[in-house]
Amino acid sequence: MEMPAIVLIGAQWGDEGKGKVTDLLGGQVGYVVRYQGGNNAGHTVITPDGQKYALHLLPSGVLTPGCTPVIGNGVVIDPKVLIAEIDGLAERGLSCERLLISADAHLIMPHHRALDRVVERYLGSARIGTTGRGIGPAYGDKVARVGIRVQDLLDPGILRKKLEMVLREKNQVLVKVYNRKAIDVGAVVEEYLAYAERLRPYIADTRLVLGRALENGETVLLEGAQATLLDVDHGTYPFVTSSSPTAGGACVGSGIPPTRISQVIGVIKAYTTRVGAGPFPTELFDDNGTHLAKVGVEFGTTTGRPRRVGWFDAVVGRYAVRVNGISDLVVTKLDVLSGLPKVPICVGYEVDGQRVDEMPMTQTAFHHATPVYEELDGWWEDVAKARSFADLPLNAQRYVERIESLCGARVSVVGVGPGREENVVRHPLV
């Protein structure tokens, strides 16, 4: 029997806690595929024995025994970072022997990192807030068709030729525009051929492997990095990532056709956070914001940057459900809201005196949007021990139900604490 592919995405600006879902699906998934992004995103995974792992490029399935982790063609890979991550897990007794890397994934090169840092600096106050890891420039070169791919590591002649061609232009820019040192072709070739030796055993035609896995009745989980509102097409452009974290991007970044996807699970926090620059209508600058950030421990997995914090935004939630075709919502961090007298939900915006209930069409309008709030009563009880919906305080239940009705998708799971088991499952995900 042919099995479905499941897409798992963030429904806000990232950091929603997608690891919770991967944990819940656990042993039911044969393959976990990372389909876009690079080491500009991370997720923290806590294993059953309480070990904490921060993963940046490896899909979370690498920690699940018997699961095959796959880095899809839509990812941009910094080989040095990937090897360090593989070695880091090995030191802790975890093998990456099942890992597969798409031969078609693009590589982050030294010139990408150099340009990322210098361009962002030159933008001054107009900067986007990139992580400076070369992600944007690598995707730019991919689209400009001058990118270097994983498969090029297997052919030293091609690698050198491609690199010579691309550095002819990039070195001009680095030296003459930004007054930086030129990058030496020979040194880069040597460095990357050393990476090639390490990565060779993992390189595969992942499209074929995944197609066959689905035909053979395996369940494939497609795991996005970042989130819906950071999508280069559907996010708050230009304050976005350079790839497509939305459900449509899962097909492109893995080579799995849309007709194979049977379920889209959207993870949404019980409030909202955002890292980096860009519009954020429900952002809080008061004691409530400080409280949520502190209780929710809102710092980035990859950068350690403090996250910006705000109330739950149902306009964003509704938009994410529509754009991704979300079938199940997982609401995380409900416990962080415990102890607040009132919990506001943003149900719409006011833009230049007009009430709008959907995402504004233009960037300008979204920058001008102020939230329209509906206040719900809070709850004082500790919710961490709740395992069924009925265990939750009545006001917490009402809050979850309100999210469900405003976003237009069923809330299947509610996260009530950071631990793996701290979940209320209303509808099984598989």
BAMARTOR-317940 format. One record per residue (C-alpha): y, z, x; residue number from 1; residue in one letter. Coordinates in Angstrom, 1 decimal. Layout:
# residues N
y | z | x | resi | resn
Y | Z | X | NUM | a
...
# end
This chain:
# residues 430
y | z | x | resi | resn
0.0 | 0.0 | 0.0 | 1 | m
3.4 | -0.9 | 1.3 | 2 | e
5.6 | 2.1 | 1.8 | 3 | m
9.3 | 2.4 | 1.3 | 4 | p
12.1 | 2.9 | 3.7 | 5 | a
14.4 | 5.8 | 3.1 | 6 | i
18.1 | 5.8 | 4.3 | 7 | v
19.7 | 9.0 | 5.2 | 8 | l
23.5 | 9.0 | 5.5 | 9 | i
26.5 | 11.2 | 5.7 | 10 | g
28.7 | 11.0 | 2.5 | 11 | a
31.9 | 12.2 | 4.0 | 12 | q
33.5 | 12.0 | 7.5 | 13 | w
30.4 | 13.2 | 9.4 | 14 | g
28.9 | 16.6 | 10.4 | 15 | d
27.4 | 17.1 | 6.9 | 16 | e
24.1 | 18.5 | 8.3 | 17 | g
21.7 | 15.6 | 8.0 | 18 | k
19.2 | 17.5 | 10.2 | 19 | g
18.4 | 19.6 | 7.1 | 20 | k
16.9 | 16.5 | 5.4 | 21 | v
14.9 | 15.4 | 8.4 | 22 | t
13.4 | 18.9 | 8.4 | 23 | d
12.5 | 18.7 | 4.7 | 24 | l
10.8 | 15.3 | 5.1 | 25 | l
9.1 | 16.6 | 8.2 | 26 | g
5.6 | 15.4 | 8.6 | 27 | g
5.8 | 12.8 | 5.8 | 28 | q
7.7 | 10.4 | 7.9 | 29 | v
6.0 | 8.1 | 10.5 | 30 | g
9.1 | 6.6 | 12.0 | 31 | y
12.7 | 7.8 | 12.3 | 32 | v
15.1 | 5.1 | 13.2 | 33 | v
18.7 | 5.5 | 14.5 | 34 | r
20.4 | 2.3 | 13.4 | 35 | y
24.0 | 2.5 | 14.7 | 36 | q
26.5 | 4.4 | 16.8 | 37 | g
26.1 | 5.6 | 20.3 | 38 | g
26.5 | 8.9 | 22.1 | 39 | n
29.7 | 9.5 | 20.3 | 40 | n
27.8 | 11.4 | 17.6 | 41 | a
25.4 | 14.2 | 17.8 | 42 | g
23.3 | 16.3 | 15.6 | 43 | h
21.9 | 19.8 | 16.1 | 44 | t
18.3 | 20.3 | 15.2 | 45 | v
16.7 | 23.7 | 15.0 | 46 | i
12.9 | 23.6 | 15.3 | 47 | t
10.5 | 25.9 | 13.4 | 48 | p
10.3 | 28.3 | 16.4 | 49 | d
14.0 | 28.7 | 16.4 | 50 | g
14.8 | 26.4 | 19.4 | 51 | q
18.1 | 24.6 | 19.2 | 52 | k
18.5 | 21.0 | 20.4 | 53 | y
21.7 | 18.9 | 20.5 | 54 | a
20.7 | 15.2 | 20.3 | 55 | l
23.2 | 12.4 | 21.0 | 56 | h
21.2 | 9.2 | 21.1 | 57 | l
17.6 | 10.2 | 20.3 | 58 | l
16.7 | 10.2 | 16.6 | 59 | p
15.7 | 13.6 | 15.2 | 60 | s
12.1 | 12.4 | 14.8 | 61 | g
11.7 | 13.0 | 18.5 | 62 | v
11.1 | 16.6 | 17.7 | 63 | l
8.5 | 16.0 | 15.0 | 64 | t
4.9 | 15.9 | 16.3 | 65 | p
3.2 | 12.5 | 15.5 | 66 | g
6.5 | 10.9 | 14.5 | 67 | c
7.7 | 7.7 | 16.3 | 68 | t
11.4 | 7.8 | 17.2 | 69 | p
13.1 | 4.4 | 17.3 | 70 | v
16.5 | 3.4 | 18.7 | 71 | i
17.4 | 0.3 | 16.6 | 72 | g
19.2 | -2.9 | 17.6 | 73 | n
22.4 | -1.7 | 16.0 | 74 | g
22.9 | 1.2 | 18.5 | 75 | v
24.9 | 1.0 | 21.7 | 76 | v
23.1 | 2.8 | 24.5 | 77 | i
24.5 | 4.5 | 27.5 | 78 | d
21.3 | 4.4 | 29.6 | 79 | p
22.4 | 7.3 | 31.9 | 80 | k
23.0 | 9.5 | 28.9 | 81 | v
19.7 | 8.5 | 27.3 | 82 | l
17.7 | 9.2 | 30.4 | 83 | i
19.4 | 12.6 | 30.8 | 84 | a
18.5 | 13.4 | 27.2 | 85 | e
14.8 | 12.3 | 27.7 | 86 | i
14.7 | 14.4 | 30.9 | 87 | d
16.3 | 17.4 | 29.2 | 88 | g
13.6 | 17.4 | 26.5 | 89 | l
10.9 | 17.0 | 29.1 | 90 | a
12.2 | 20.1 | 30.9 | 91 | e
11.7 | 22.0 | 27.6 | 92 | r
8.2 | 20.7 | 27.3 | 93 | g
8.9 | 17.9 | 24.8 | 94 | l
7.6 | 14.4 | 25.5 | 95 | s
9.4 | 11.2 | 24.5 | 96 | c
6.3 | 9.1 | 25.1 | 97 | e
6.4 | 7.7 | 21.6 | 98 | r
10.0 | 6.6 | 21.8 | 99 | l
10.8 | 2.9 | 21.2 | 100 | l
14.0 | 1.2 | 22.1 | 101 | i
15.1 | -2.1 | 20.6 | 102 | s
15.3 | -4.9 | 23.2 | 103 | a
18.3 | -6.2 | 21.2 | 104 | d
20.4 | -3.0 | 21.4 | 105 | a
23.6 | -3.3 | 23.4 | 106 | h
24.3 | -1.4 | 26.6 | 107 | l
27.4 | 0.7 | 27.3 | 108 | i
28.6 | -0.4 | 30.8 | 109 | m
31.0 | 1.3 | 33.2 | 110 | p
33.8 | -1.1 | 32.2 | 111 | h
33.4 | 0.0 | 28.6 | 112 | h
34.0 | 3.6 | 29.5 | 113 | r
36.9 | 2.8 | 31.8 | 114 | a
38.7 | 0.7 | 29.2 | 115 | l
38.0 | 3.2 | 26.4 | 116 | d
39.7 | 6.0 | 28.2 | 117 | r
42.7 | 4.0 | 29.5 | 118 | v
43.4 | 2.1 | 26.2 | 119 | v
43.3 | 5.3 | 24.2 | 120 | e
45.7 | 7.0 | 26.6 | 121 | r
48.1 | 4.0 | 26.3 | 122 | y
48.1 | 4.2 | 22.5 | 123 | l
49.9 | 7.5 | 22.8 | 124 | g
50.7 | 9.0 | 19.4 | 125 | s
48.9 | 6.1 | 17.7 | 126 | a
45.6 | 7.0 | 19.2 | 127 | r
42.5 | 7.0 | 17.1 | 128 | i
40.8 | 10.0 | 18.6 | 129 | g
37.8 | 8.2 | 20.2 | 130 | t
35.4 | 10.2 | 22.3 | 131 | t
36.2 | 8.1 | 25.4 | 132 | g
32.5 | 7.2 | 25.9 | 133 | r
32.9 | 3.4 | 25.7 | 134 | g
31.5 | 2.9 | 22.2 | 135 | i
34.3 | 0.8 | 20.7 | 136 | g
34.6 | -1.5 | 23.7 | 137 | p
30.8 | -2.0 | 23.8 | 138 | a
30.8 | -3.0 | 20.1 | 139 | y
33.9 | -5.2 | 20.8 | 140 | g
32.0 | -7.1 | 23.5 | 141 | d
29.0 | -7.4 | 21.2 | 142 | k
31.1 | -9.2 | 18.6 | 143 | v
32.9 | -11.2 | 21.2 | 144 | a
29.4 | -12.3 | 22.4 | 145 | r
29.8 | -11.1 | 26.0 | 146 | v
27.7 | -7.9 | 25.6 | 147 | g
24.8 | -6.9 | 27.8 | 148 | i
21.6 | -6.0 | 26.0 | 149 | r
18.6 | -3.8 | 26.8 | 150 | v
16.5 | -6.8 | 27.3 | 151 | q
18.8 | -8.0 | 30.1 | 152 | d
17.6 | -5.0 | 32.2 | 153 | l
14.3 | -6.8 | 32.4 | 154 | l
15.8 | -9.8 | 34.1 | 155 | d
17.8 | -8.9 | 37.2 | 156 | p
19.1 | -12.5 | 37.6 | 157 | g
20.5 | -12.7 | 34.1 | 158 | i
21.9 | -9.1 | 34.4 | 159 | l
23.9 | -10.0 | 37.5 | 160 | r
25.1 | -13.4 | 36.0 | 161 | k
26.3 | -11.8 | 32.7 | 162 | k
28.0 | -9.0 | 34.5 | 163 | l
29.8 | -11.3 | 37.0 | 164 | e
31.1 | -13.3 | 34.1 | 165 | m
32.3 | -10.4 | 32.0 | 166 | v
33.8 | -8.5 | 34.9 | 167 | l
35.9 | -11.5 | 36.0 | 168 | r
38.0 | -10.8 | 32.9 | 169 | e
37.6 | -7.0 | 32.5 | 170 | k
38.6 | -6.4 | 36.2 | 171 | n
41.8 | -8.4 | 35.7 | 172 | q
42.7 | -6.2 | 32.7 | 173 | v
41.8 | -2.9 | 34.5 | 174 | l
43.7 | -3.8 | 37.7 | 175 | v
46.7 | -5.8 | 36.4 | 176 | k
47.4 | -4.2 | 33.0 | 177 | v
46.3 | -0.7 | 33.6 | 178 | y
46.6 | -0.3 | 37.4 | 179 | n
43.0 | 0.9 | 37.8 | 180 | r
40.4 | 0.1 | 40.4 | 181 | k
38.2 | -3.0 | 39.9 | 182 | a
34.5 | -2.4 | 39.1 | 183 | i
32.1 | -3.6 | 41.8 | 184 | d
29.4 | -5.9 | 40.3 | 185 | v
26.8 | -5.1 | 43.0 | 186 | g
27.0 | -1.4 | 42.5 | 187 | a
26.7 | -1.7 | 38.7 | 188 | v
23.7 | -4.0 | 39.0 | 189 | v
22.0 | -1.6 | 41.4 | 190 | e
22.7 | 1.4 | 39.1 | 191 | e
21.4 | -0.4 | 36.0 | 192 | y
18.3 | -1.8 | 37.6 | 193 | l
17.4 | 1.8 | 38.4 | 194 | a
17.8 | 2.7 | 34.7 | 195 | y
15.6 | -0.4 | 33.9 | 196 | a
12.7 | 1.1 | 35.8 | 197 | e
12.9 | 4.3 | 33.8 | 198 | r
13.4 | 2.7 | 30.4 | 199 | l
11.0 | -0.2 | 30.7 | 200 | r
8.0 | 1.6 | 29.0 | 201 | p
10.0 | 2.2 | 25.9 | 202 | y
11.5 | -1.3 | 25.3 | 203 | i
10.0 | -3.0 | 22.3 | 204 | a
10.5 | -5.5 | 19.5 | 205 | d
11.3 | -2.7 | 17.1 | 206 | t
12.0 | -5.1 | 14.1 | 207 | r
8.3 | -6.2 | 14.3 | 208 | l
7.0 | -2.7 | 14.9 | 209 | v
8.9 | -1.4 | 11.8 | 210 | l
8.0 | -4.3 | 9.6 | 211 | g
4.3 | -3.7 | 10.4 | 212 | r
4.6 | 0.0 | 9.9 | 213 | a
6.0 | -0.5 | 6.4 | 214 | l
3.2 | -3.0 | 5.6 | 215 | e
0.7 | -0.4 | 6.8 | 216 | n
1.9 | 2.2 | 4.4 | 217 | g
4.0 | 4.3 | 6.8 | 218 | e
7.2 | 5.9 | 5.6 | 219 | t
10.3 | 4.9 | 7.7 | 220 | v
13.4 | 7.1 | 7.7 | 221 | l
16.6 | 5.3 | 8.7 | 222 | l
19.1 | 7.8 | 10.1 | 223 | e
22.8 | 7.1 | 10.3 | 224 | g
25.1 | 8.7 | 12.8 | 225 | a
28.7 | 9.4 | 11.7 | 226 | q
29.3 | 8.8 | 8.0 | 227 | a
30.5 | 6.7 | 5.1 | 228 | t
34.3 | 7.2 | 5.6 | 229 | l
33.9 | 6.4 | 9.3 | 230 | l
32.3 | 3.0 | 8.5 | 231 | d
34.3 | 0.1 | 10.2 | 232 | v
34.4 | -1.8 | 6.9 | 233 | d
34.3 | 0.9 | 4.2 | 234 | h
35.9 | 3.8 | 6.0 | 235 | g
39.5 | 5.0 | 6.6 | 236 | t
40.3 | 2.1 | 9.0 | 237 | y
41.5 | 2.2 | 11.8 | 238 | p
40.4 | 5.9 | 12.0 | 239 | f
36.8 | 4.9 | 11.9 | 240 | v
33.8 | 4.3 | 14.2 | 241 | t
33.0 | 0.7 | 15.5 | 242 | s
29.8 | 0.3 | 13.5 | 243 | s
28.5 | 0.6 | 9.9 | 244 | s
26.9 | 4.0 | 9.1 | 245 | p
26.7 | 3.0 | 5.4 | 246 | t
23.3 | 2.1 | 3.8 | 247 | a
24.0 | -1.6 | 4.3 | 248 | g
24.3 | -1.0 | 8.0 | 249 | g
20.8 | 0.5 | 8.0 | 250 | a
19.3 | -3.0 | 7.2 | 251 | c
21.5 | -4.7 | 9.8 | 252 | v
20.9 | -2.1 | 12.5 | 253 | g
17.1 | -1.9 | 12.1 | 254 | s
16.0 | -5.4 | 10.9 | 255 | g
14.5 | -3.8 | 7.8 | 256 | i
15.4 | -5.9 | 4.7 | 257 | p
17.3 | -4.4 | 1.8 | 258 | p
14.4 | -5.0 | -0.6 | 259 | t
12.4 | -2.5 | 1.4 | 260 | r
14.8 | 0.4 | 0.8 | 261 | i
13.7 | 2.6 | -2.1 | 262 | s
15.9 | 5.6 | -1.7 | 263 | q
19.2 | 6.5 | -0.2 | 264 | v
19.8 | 10.2 | 0.5 | 265 | i
23.4 | 11.2 | 0.9 | 266 | g
24.3 | 14.5 | 2.6 | 267 | v
27.5 | 16.1 | 1.6 | 268 | i
29.0 | 19.4 | 2.6 | 269 | k
30.1 | 21.9 | -0.1 | 270 | a
33.6 | 21.5 | 1.4 | 271 | y
35.0 | 18.7 | 3.6 | 272 | t
35.5 | 18.4 | 7.4 | 273 | t
36.8 | 15.7 | 9.6 | 274 | r
37.0 | 15.3 | 13.4 | 275 | v
39.7 | 13.1 | 15.1 | 276 | g
42.8 | 11.6 | 13.6 | 277 | a
43.3 | 9.9 | 10.2 | 278 | g
44.1 | 10.8 | 6.6 | 279 | p
42.4 | 13.8 | 5.0 | 280 | f
43.9 | 14.6 | 1.5 | 281 | p
42.2 | 18.0 | 1.0 | 282 | t
42.9 | 19.3 | 4.5 | 283 | e
43.8 | 23.0 | 4.6 | 284 | l
46.3 | 24.6 | 6.9 | 285 | f
46.2 | 28.1 | 5.4 | 286 | d
44.0 | 31.2 | 5.7 | 287 | d
41.3 | 29.5 | 3.5 | 288 | n
41.0 | 26.7 | 6.1 | 289 | g
40.7 | 29.2 | 8.9 | 290 | t
38.1 | 31.1 | 7.0 | 291 | h
36.0 | 28.1 | 6.2 | 292 | l
36.2 | 26.8 | 9.8 | 293 | a
35.2 | 30.3 | 11.2 | 294 | k
32.3 | 31.0 | 8.7 | 295 | v
31.1 | 27.4 | 8.9 | 296 | g
31.3 | 27.3 | 12.7 | 297 | v
33.1 | 23.9 | 12.5 | 298 | e
33.0 | 22.5 | 16.0 | 299 | f
31.6 | 19.0 | 17.0 | 300 | g
28.1 | 18.8 | 18.3 | 301 | t
29.1 | 16.1 | 20.9 | 302 | t
32.6 | 17.1 | 21.8 | 303 | t
33.0 | 20.8 | 20.9 | 304 | g
36.3 | 19.8 | 19.2 | 305 | r
37.3 | 22.0 | 16.3 | 306 | p
36.9 | 20.2 | 13.0 | 307 | r
39.6 | 19.8 | 10.5 | 308 | r
38.6 | 21.6 | 7.2 | 309 | v
39.4 | 21.1 | 3.5 | 310 | g
38.1 | 21.6 | 0.0 | 311 | w
35.4 | 19.4 | -1.5 | 312 | f
36.7 | 15.9 | -2.4 | 313 | d
34.9 | 14.4 | -5.3 | 314 | a
36.8 | 11.1 | -5.0 | 315 | v
35.3 | 10.7 | -1.6 | 316 | v
31.9 | 11.8 | -3.0 | 317 | g
32.0 | 9.3 | -5.8 | 318 | r
33.0 | 6.5 | -3.5 | 319 | y
30.1 | 7.3 | -1.1 | 320 | a
27.6 | 7.3 | -4.0 | 321 | v
28.9 | 3.9 | -5.1 | 322 | r
29.1 | 2.2 | -1.7 | 323 | v
25.7 | 3.4 | -0.5 | 324 | n
23.8 | 3.4 | -3.7 | 325 | g
23.0 | 7.1 | -3.2 | 326 | i
20.0 | 8.2 | -5.3 | 327 | s
19.9 | 11.8 | -4.1 | 328 | d
22.6 | 14.1 | -2.9 | 329 | l
21.9 | 17.1 | -0.5 | 330 | v
24.8 | 19.6 | -0.7 | 331 | v
24.9 | 21.7 | 2.5 | 332 | t
26.6 | 24.9 | 3.6 | 333 | k
27.1 | 26.3 | 0.0 | 334 | l
26.8 | 29.8 | 1.7 | 335 | d
30.1 | 29.2 | 3.5 | 336 | v
31.9 | 29.4 | 0.2 | 337 | l
30.5 | 32.8 | -0.8 | 338 | s
33.1 | 35.5 | -1.2 | 339 | g
36.0 | 33.3 | -2.3 | 340 | l
37.6 | 34.2 | -5.6 | 341 | p
38.3 | 30.6 | -6.5 | 342 | k
36.7 | 27.4 | -5.2 | 343 | v
38.9 | 24.3 | -5.9 | 344 | p
37.4 | 20.8 | -6.2 | 345 | i
39.6 | 17.7 | -5.7 | 346 | c
38.9 | 15.6 | -8.8 | 347 | v
41.6 | 12.9 | -8.2 | 348 | g
44.7 | 12.1 | -6.3 | 349 | y
48.4 | 11.7 | -7.0 | 350 | e
49.8 | 8.7 | -5.2 | 351 | v
53.6 | 8.1 | -5.5 | 352 | d
53.6 | 9.8 | -8.9 | 353 | g
50.6 | 8.0 | -10.2 | 354 | q
47.2 | 9.8 | -11.0 | 355 | r
44.3 | 7.9 | -9.4 | 356 | v
40.6 | 8.9 | -9.8 | 357 | d
39.1 | 6.4 | -7.3 | 358 | e
39.7 | 5.7 | -3.6 | 359 | m
43.1 | 4.1 | -3.2 | 360 | p
42.9 | 0.4 | -2.3 | 361 | m
45.3 | 0.5 | 0.7 | 362 | t
45.6 | 2.6 | 3.8 | 363 | q
49.2 | 3.4 | 2.9 | 364 | t
48.3 | 4.7 | -0.5 | 365 | a
45.5 | 6.9 | 0.9 | 366 | f
47.9 | 8.3 | 3.5 | 367 | h
50.2 | 9.3 | 0.6 | 368 | h
47.5 | 10.7 | -1.6 | 369 | a
47.8 | 14.4 | -2.6 | 370 | t
44.8 | 16.1 | -4.2 | 371 | p
44.6 | 17.0 | -7.9 | 372 | v
42.5 | 20.2 | -8.0 | 373 | y
40.2 | 21.8 | -10.6 | 374 | e
39.7 | 25.5 | -9.9 | 375 | e
36.2 | 26.9 | -10.3 | 376 | l
35.4 | 30.6 | -10.2 | 377 | d
33.8 | 31.8 | -6.9 | 378 | g
30.9 | 34.1 | -6.3 | 379 | w
30.4 | 37.1 | -4.1 | 380 | w
26.6 | 37.2 | -3.7 | 381 | e
24.8 | 36.1 | -0.5 | 382 | d
23.0 | 32.9 | -1.4 | 383 | v
20.9 | 32.6 | 1.7 | 384 | a
17.7 | 34.0 | 0.1 | 385 | k
17.9 | 31.7 | -2.9 | 386 | a
14.9 | 29.2 | -3.1 | 387 | r
15.2 | 28.0 | -6.7 | 388 | s
18.3 | 26.9 | -8.5 | 389 | f
18.0 | 29.9 | -10.9 | 390 | a
18.2 | 32.2 | -7.9 | 391 | d
21.8 | 31.1 | -7.3 | 392 | l
24.7 | 33.0 | -8.8 | 393 | p
25.8 | 31.4 | -12.1 | 394 | l
29.2 | 30.3 | -10.6 | 395 | n
27.5 | 28.7 | -7.6 | 396 | a
25.2 | 26.8 | -10.0 | 397 | q
28.3 | 25.7 | -12.0 | 398 | r
29.9 | 24.5 | -8.7 | 399 | y
26.9 | 22.4 | -7.8 | 400 | v
26.6 | 21.0 | -11.3 | 401 | e
30.3 | 20.0 | -11.2 | 402 | r
29.8 | 18.2 | -7.9 | 403 | i
26.8 | 16.4 | -9.4 | 404 | e
28.8 | 15.2 | -12.5 | 405 | s
31.9 | 14.2 | -10.5 | 406 | l
30.0 | 12.3 | -7.9 | 407 | c
27.6 | 10.6 | -10.3 | 408 | g
24.3 | 11.3 | -8.4 | 409 | a
21.8 | 14.1 | -8.8 | 410 | r
21.9 | 17.0 | -6.4 | 411 | v
18.3 | 17.3 | -5.3 | 412 | s
18.7 | 19.9 | -2.5 | 413 | v
21.2 | 22.6 | -1.8 | 414 | v
21.5 | 24.1 | 1.7 | 415 | g
22.1 | 27.9 | 1.5 | 416 | v
22.1 | 28.8 | 5.2 | 417 | g
21.7 | 27.3 | 8.7 | 418 | p
18.0 | 27.9 | 8.9 | 419 | g
15.4 | 25.3 | 8.2 | 420 | r
13.9 | 27.1 | 5.3 | 421 | e
17.3 | 28.0 | 3.8 | 422 | e
17.3 | 25.4 | 1.0 | 423 | n
17.1 | 25.3 | -2.8 | 424 | v
15.0 | 22.2 | -3.7 | 425 | v
15.7 | 21.0 | -7.2 | 426 | r
13.9 | 17.7 | -6.9 | 427 | h
11.5 | 16.9 | -4.0 | 428 | p
13.0 | 14.2 | -1.8 | 429 | l
9.8 | 12.2 | -1.4 | 430 | v
# end
